[in-house]
Amino acid sequence: GAASGRSCSVEEMRQASEMVTSQPEVFSVVGRLALVQTRKQGEVQPLYYIACQEPRPGSSLPCNKRVGEDGFCAACNRVGKAAPRLNLRCRFTDFSDSAWLTTFHETAQRVLSMSAEEAKATEAGEGGREGLEAAVKRCYFQQPLQITVRARLDSYNGEARTNITCADARPVNRTAHGRAMLKGIREMLGEAPVVVAH
């Protein structure tokens, strides 16, 4: 997947996202996973939830609402198929700054190189929660990621608040990234672009 959104550093993305209006902004950042929030105020944070997989009425998409312990989905008003879905708070970092971004299922699976089913099985296995956290920590600072960030103004408890999420994250295409960095260096130096023969 090609990078989409305005290319910038984490610091520039944070500054620009503070100015966002009701029109969503998309940014493209190259950074690394630095941390996944596993605790909040001392309480263990779940890294996944069990979601209803029944199709939404009039759609082929699954419901994806959280189900109760008994598997009951309040949105569908029944017990049906369910599956784990990752929902992480990830701290991504680059040379300029770092930012906490909500990172949902498909993207979270790519960031951790682990499916939600694998995360659930790891936590249920003999290593327990510590085993899952150890598996997550092994992903910290491992590879540069092309991160697509979506920022928009939301209303939370009647208050306007910027909602910044990680919409996509994939390993960086090092060839394309190297060319983009060279182009940036040439622009800084005020040189004309050089065509590199293959």
C-alpha positions in Angstrom: 0.0 0.0 0.0 1.2 3.4 -0.9 1.4 6.1 1.7 -1.6 8.4 1.8 -2.0 11.8 3.4 0.4 14.7 3.9 3.9 13.5 4.6 5.3 14.9 7.9 7.0 14.2 11.1 5.2 13.1 14.3 5.8 16.6 15.7 4.3 18.3 12.6 1.4 15.9 12.7 0.7 16.7 16.4 0.8 20.4 15.7 -1.4 20.2 12.6 -3.9 17.9 14.3 -4.5 20.6 16.9 -5.7 22.9 14.2 -8.1 20.3 12.6 -11.7 21.3 11.9 -14.7 19.1 11.3 -13.1 18.1 8.0 -10.8 15.1 8.7 -7.1 15.5 7.9 -4.9 12.6 6.9 -1.1 12.5 7.6 1.6 10.1 6.6 4.4 9.5 9.1 7.4 7.2 9.2 8.0 6.0 12.8 8.3 3.0 15.1 6.1 1.4 17.7 7.5 2.5 21.0 4.9 1.3 23.5 1.4 -0.2 23.8 -0.7 0.9 26.8 -1.2 -2.3 28.9 -2.2 -0.4 32.1 -4.1 2.7 32.9 -3.8 4.2 36.4 -2.5 0.8 37.6 -5.5 -1.1 36.1 -4.8 -3.8 33.4 -6.1 -2.6 30.0 -7.6 -5.2 27.7 -5.8 -5.3 24.4 -8.8 -6.9 22.6 -12.5 -7.3 23.0 -15.0 -9.9 21.9 -17.0 -8.5 19.0 -20.3 -9.6 17.4 -19.6 -11.0 13.9 -23.2 -11.2 12.7 -23.8 -9.1 9.5 -25.3 -5.7 10.0 -28.9 -5.4 8.6 -28.7 -4.4 4.9 -24.9 -4.9 4.8 -22.2 -7.6 4.4 -20.1 -5.9 7.1 -20.1 -7.5 10.6 -21.7 -5.7 13.5 -18.4 -5.5 15.5 -20.1 -4.3 18.7 -18.7 -5.6 22.0 -20.6 -8.6 23.3 -21.2 -9.5 26.9 -19.6 -12.5 28.7 -22.6 -14.6 27.6 -22.0 -13.7 23.9 -25.1 -11.5 23.8 -25.0 -8.5 21.4 -27.2 -5.6 22.5 -27.1 -4.0 19.1 -28.3 -7.2 17.3 -30.4 -8.3 20.3 -29.2 -11.9 20.2 -26.3 -14.3 20.8 -24.4 -15.0 17.5 -21.0 -15.5 16.1 -18.3 -13.6 17.9 -14.5 -13.1 17.5 -11.7 -11.1 19.2 -10.8 -7.7 17.8 -7.7 -5.8 18.8 -8.1 -2.2 20.1 -4.8 -0.7 21.2 -3.4 2.6 22.4 0.0 2.7 20.7 2.8 5.2 21.2 4.5 5.8 17.8 7.8 7.7 17.7 10.2 9.3 15.2 13.2 11.6 15.5 11.0 14.6 16.4 8.4 13.4 18.9 6.0 10.7 19.8 2.2 10.4 19.9 -0.4 8.1 21.4 -2.8 6.8 18.7 -5.8 4.6 19.0 -5.1 1.6 16.7 -7.9 -0.7 15.7 -8.1 -4.3 14.6 -6.6 -4.7 11.1 -3.9 -2.1 11.7 -3.2 -3.3 15.2 -2.7 -6.9 13.8 -0.1 -5.5 11.4 1.7 -3.4 14.0 2.0 -6.4 16.4 2.5 -9.0 13.6 -0.1 -11.0 15.6 -3.8 -11.8 14.9 -6.4 -11.0 17.6 -7.0 -14.8 17.8 -3.2 -15.3 18.5 -3.3 -12.5 21.2 -6.3 -14.2 22.9 -4.7 -17.6 22.7 -1.4 -16.3 24.1 -3.2 -14.6 27.0 -5.2 -17.8 27.7 -2.0 -20.0 27.4 0.4 -20.9 30.2 2.2 -17.5 30.0 -1.1 -15.7 30.7 -1.3 -11.9 30.6 2.5 -11.7 31.2 3.1 -13.8 28.1 0.9 -11.6 26.0 2.6 -8.4 27.2 6.1 -10.0 26.5 5.0 -10.8 23.0 3.8 -7.2 22.5 7.1 -5.8 23.9 9.1 -7.8 21.4 7.5 -5.5 18.7 8.8 -2.3 20.2 11.3 -0.4 17.9 11.6 -3.4 15.6 10.9 -1.9 12.2 10.1 1.5 10.7 6.4 1.8 9.8 4.6 3.9 7.3 1.8 5.2 9.5 -1.4 6.8 8.2 -2.9 9.0 10.8 -6.5 10.4 10.7 -7.3 13.4 12.8 -10.8 14.9 13.1 -12.8 17.1 15.5 -15.2 15.0 17.6 -17.6 15.8 20.3 -17.0 14.0 23.7 -19.4 14.8 26.5 -20.5 17.9 24.6 -16.9 19.1 24.3 -15.0 19.5 21.1 -12.0 17.2 21.1 -9.5 16.1 18.5 -9.7 12.4 17.7 -6.4 11.1 16.3 -6.3 7.5 15.2 -3.8 5.2 13.4 -5.7 4.4 10.2 -3.0 2.2 8.7 0.6 1.0 9.5 2.8 -1.1 7.2 6.5 -1.8 7.0 8.2 1.0 5.2 9.1 0.5 1.6 12.8 1.4 2.2 13.5 2.1 -1.5 10.7 4.6 -1.9 11.4 6.1 1.5 15.1 6.5 0.7 14.2 8.3 -2.6 11.8 10.6 -0.7 14.5 11.5 1.9 17.1 12.2 -0.9 14.6 14.4 -2.6 14.0 16.3 0.6 17.8 16.7 1.1 18.1 18.1 -2.4 15.3 20.5 -1.9 16.9 21.7 1.4 20.2 22.2 -0.5 18.4 24.0 -3.4 19.6 21.5 -6.0 17.9 20.4 -9.1 16.5 16.9 -9.0 18.9 14.2 -10.2 17.5 11.3 -12.2 19.1 8.1 -11.0 19.6 5.4 -13.7 18.7 1.8 -12.7 
